[in-house]
């Protein structure tokens, strides 16, 4: 196996992200938030950036969901 130029230039070796892949990941993250306890309508109204931030902190999402169920 060689150590030529093509192996050092990652941008040519790594595949590009597709729109379908991005949509698939975003949908999976939204489903994950619903499983953690947030309302489905609420998650659908969130921006993609907010969804990504909340998915990174599941403990915070669980506390937020518990607080909302207490208020009802």
C-alpha positions in Angstrom: 0.0 0.0 0.0 1.4 3.3 -1.0 1.5 6.6 0.8 0.9 8.8 -2.3 -0.8 12.1 -2.7 -4.3 10.7 -3.0 -4.1 9.2 0.5 -2.9 12.5 2.1 -5.6 14.7 0.4 -8.6 13.9 2.5 -11.0 16.1 0.6 -10.7 13.8 -2.4 -10.9 10.6 -0.5 -13.8 11.4 1.9 -17.3 11.2 0.4 -19.4 14.4 0.2 -22.5 14.7 2.4 -25.8 14.4 0.5 -29.0 16.2 1.1 -30.8 12.8 1.6 -28.2 11.9 4.3 -28.6 15.2 6.1 -32.4 14.8 6.1 -32.1 11.3 7.4 -29.8 12.4 10.2 -32.1 15.3 11.1 -35.2 13.1 11.2 -33.4 10.5 13.4 -32.4 13.3 15.8 -36.0 14.6 15.9 -37.2 11.1 16.7 -34.6 10.8 19.4 -35.9 14.0 21.1 -39.5 12.8 21.0 -38.3 9.5 22.7 -36.6 11.6 25.4 -40.0 13.2 26.2 -40.5 16.3 24.2 -43.7 16.8 22.3 -43.8 15.9 18.7 -45.3 19.2 17.6 -42.8 21.1 19.6 -39.9 19.2 18.0 -41.2 19.7 14.5 -41.3 23.5 15.1 -37.7 23.6 16.2 -34.9 24.7 13.9 -32.3 22.2 12.9 -29.6 23.9 15.0 -31.8 23.7 18.1 -32.4 20.0 17.5 -28.7 19.3 17.2 -27.9 21.2 20.4 -30.6 19.4 22.4 -29.6 16.0 21.1 -26.1 16.5 22.5 -27.5 17.0 26.0 -30.1 14.2 26.8 -30.1 14.9 30.5 -31.2 18.5 30.0 -33.9 17.4 27.6 -35.3 14.9 30.2 -35.4 17.6 32.8 -37.1 20.0 30.4 -39.7 17.3 29.5 -40.4 16.5 33.1 -40.9 20.1 34.0 -43.4 20.5 31.1 -45.4 17.4 32.2 -45.5 18.8 35.8 -47.0 22.1 34.6 -49.8 20.3 32.8 
